[in-house]
Amino acid sequence: MEPAAEFVKSWMKLSKDWQSQMEAEMSPHLTGGQLQVLELLQANEPMKPSELLPHLETTPAAVTTLLDRMERNGLVKRTRDENDRRIVWISTTDFGHTERERGLRIRSEIVNRSLDRLSAHNRQLLVYLIGKVSGTRDKKLSASGEEATAIQATS
């Protein structure tokens, strides 16, 4: 099997496994999508529903449905802007903060169970390589390979 196909097959299986474990362990109060909204709100609270769209890669109707459910479950609250009543702000409730922390803990435990199969060095290398492939790691290796050496030295 070519490397790209093997990577996709492995990545899809891992993602599916993680998603099903998260959904099972976070229920009944939280889903993976709701956790993502709570994380966005943590960094940018309050937000307009339209500001969530680029991060969630979904439709405005789906965001509205998601926020309706989250509001019904006490995770978020909607408030009208005092100066422009057409604007609605989304913020996290105390229960939403608690559930976000629980969800983050669960996600870390699930990922760590997978990563525990690797040595400390290979875990660090995997995180580095996925960061490079995804573009979230913007450091470049020097011609002498300094960054690669730094990874080896810390294992």
TIMAR-897629 format. One record per residue (C-alpha): x, y, z. Coordinates in Angstrom, 1 decimal. Example, Ala and Ser with C-alpha at 12.3 -4.5 7.8 and 13.67 -1.06 7.14 Angstrom:
SITE, 12.3, -4.5, 7.8
SITE, 13.7, -1.1, 7.1
END
This chain:
SITE, 0.0, 0.0, 0.0
SITE, 1.4, 3.4, -0.9
SITE, 2.2, 5.7, 2.1
SITE, -0.6, 8.2, 1.5
SITE, -3.2, 5.5, 1.4
SITE, -1.8, 3.8, 4.5
SITE, -1.7, 7.1, 6.3
SITE, -5.3, 7.9, 5.4
SITE, -6.5, 4.5, 6.4
SITE, -4.8, 4.6, 9.8
SITE, -5.8, 8.3, 10.4
SITE, -9.4, 7.6, 9.6
SITE, -9.6, 4.6, 11.9
SITE, -7.9, 6.5, 14.7
SITE, -10.2, 9.4, 14.3
SITE, -13.3, 7.2, 14.2
SITE, -12.1, 5.3, 17.3
SITE, -11.5, 8.5, 19.2
SITE, -14.8, 10.1, 18.1
SITE, -16.8, 7.0, 19.2
SITE, -15.0, 6.8, 22.6
SITE, -15.5, 10.5, 23.2
SITE, -19.2, 10.4, 22.4
SITE, -19.7, 7.4, 24.7
SITE, -17.7, 8.9, 27.6
SITE, -19.0, 12.5, 27.3
SITE, -22.7, 11.6, 27.1
SITE, -25.3, 12.5, 28.1
SITE, -24.5, 16.2, 28.5
SITE, -21.8, 16.8, 25.8
SITE, -20.9, 15.9, 22.2
SITE, -17.6, 16.4, 20.3
SITE, -19.1, 19.3, 18.3
SITE, -20.4, 20.9, 21.5
SITE, -16.9, 20.6, 23.1
SITE, -15.5, 22.3, 20.1
SITE, -17.9, 25.3, 20.5
SITE, -17.1, 25.5, 24.2
SITE, -13.3, 25.6, 23.4
SITE, -13.9, 28.4, 20.9
SITE, -15.9, 30.3, 23.4
SITE, -13.2, 29.8, 26.0
SITE, -10.7, 31.6, 23.8
SITE, -13.1, 34.2, 22.3
SITE, -16.1, 34.7, 24.6
SITE, -18.6, 36.1, 23.8
SITE, -19.0, 35.3, 20.1
SITE, -21.7, 35.8, 17.5
SITE, -23.0, 32.6, 16.0
SITE, -21.7, 33.7, 12.6
SITE, -18.1, 33.8, 14.1
SITE, -18.3, 30.1, 14.8
SITE, -18.9, 29.2, 11.2
SITE, -15.3, 29.2, 9.9
SITE, -14.1, 27.1, 12.8
SITE, -16.9, 24.5, 12.6
SITE, -17.0, 24.0, 8.8
SITE, -20.7, 23.6, 8.7
SITE, -23.8, 25.5, 7.6
SITE, -25.5, 28.4, 9.5
SITE, -28.6, 26.2, 10.0
SITE, -26.5, 23.5, 11.6
SITE, -24.8, 26.0, 13.9
SITE, -28.2, 27.3, 15.0
SITE, -29.4, 23.8, 15.7
SITE, -26.2, 23.0, 17.7
SITE, -26.6, 26.2, 19.7
SITE, -30.3, 25.6, 20.3
SITE, -29.4, 22.2, 21.8
SITE, -26.6, 23.6, 23.8
SITE, -28.8, 26.3, 25.2
SITE, -31.5, 23.8, 26.1
SITE, -28.9, 21.7, 27.9
SITE, -27.6, 24.7, 29.9
SITE, -24.2, 24.8, 28.3
SITE, -24.5, 28.3, 26.7
SITE, -26.7, 31.3, 26.9
SITE, -27.7, 33.8, 24.2
SITE, -27.9, 37.5, 25.0
SITE, -29.0, 40.4, 22.8
SITE, -26.5, 43.1, 22.2
SITE, -27.4, 46.2, 24.2
SITE, -26.7, 48.6, 21.4
SITE, -28.0, 46.6, 18.5
SITE, -30.8, 44.1, 19.3
SITE, -30.2, 42.3, 16.0
SITE, -26.9, 41.0, 17.3
SITE, -26.9, 37.9, 19.5
SITE, -23.9, 37.0, 21.7
SITE, -23.2, 33.4, 22.8
SITE, -21.4, 32.8, 26.1
SITE, -20.7, 29.8, 28.3
SITE, -22.7, 29.1, 31.4
SITE, -21.1, 27.8, 34.6
SITE, -22.4, 24.3, 33.7
SITE, -20.8, 24.8, 30.2
SITE, -17.4, 25.6, 31.9
SITE, -17.7, 22.5, 34.0
SITE, -18.6, 20.3, 31.0
SITE, -15.9, 21.8, 28.9
SITE, -13.3, 20.9, 31.5
SITE, -14.8, 17.4, 31.8
SITE, -14.7, 17.0, 28.0
SITE, -11.1, 18.2, 27.7
SITE, -10.1, 15.7, 30.4
SITE, -11.9, 12.9, 28.7
SITE, -10.4, 13.7, 25.3
SITE, -6.9, 13.9, 26.9
SITE, -7.4, 10.5, 28.5
SITE, -8.5, 8.9, 25.2
SITE, -5.6, 10.4, 23.2
SITE, -3.1, 9.5, 26.0
SITE, -4.4, 5.9, 26.0
SITE, -3.5, 5.7, 22.3
SITE, -0.2, 7.5, 22.7
SITE, 0.8, 5.2, 25.6
SITE, 1.5, 2.6, 23.0
SITE, 4.6, 4.7, 22.0
SITE, 7.8, 5.5, 23.7
SITE, 8.2, 9.1, 25.0
SITE, 10.5, 9.9, 22.0
SITE, 8.1, 8.5, 19.4
SITE, 5.2, 10.4, 21.0
SITE, 7.1, 13.6, 20.8
SITE, 8.1, 12.8, 17.2
SITE, 4.6, 11.9, 16.2
SITE, 3.2, 15.3, 17.6
SITE, 6.0, 17.1, 15.8
SITE, 5.4, 15.3, 12.4
SITE, 1.7, 15.7, 12.5
SITE, 2.2, 19.4, 13.3
SITE, 4.5, 19.7, 10.2
SITE, 2.0, 17.8, 7.9
SITE, -1.0, 19.8, 9.1
SITE, 0.8, 23.2, 8.9
SITE, 0.3, 24.0, 12.6
SITE, 4.0, 23.7, 13.3
SITE, 5.7, 26.6, 11.4
SITE, 9.3, 26.0, 12.5
SITE, 11.6, 24.9, 9.8
SITE, 14.4, 22.5, 10.2
SITE, 17.8, 24.1, 9.8
SITE, 20.2, 22.7, 7.3
SITE, 22.1, 21.1, 10.1
SITE, 18.9, 19.5, 11.5
SITE, 19.0, 21.4, 14.8
SITE, 15.3, 20.9, 15.5
SITE, 15.5, 17.2, 14.9
SITE, 18.5, 17.0, 17.2
SITE, 16.6, 18.8, 19.9
SITE, 13.8, 16.2, 19.6
SITE, 16.2, 13.4, 20.0
SITE, 18.0, 15.0, 22.9
SITE, 14.8, 15.3, 24.9
SITE, 13.7, 11.7, 24.7
END
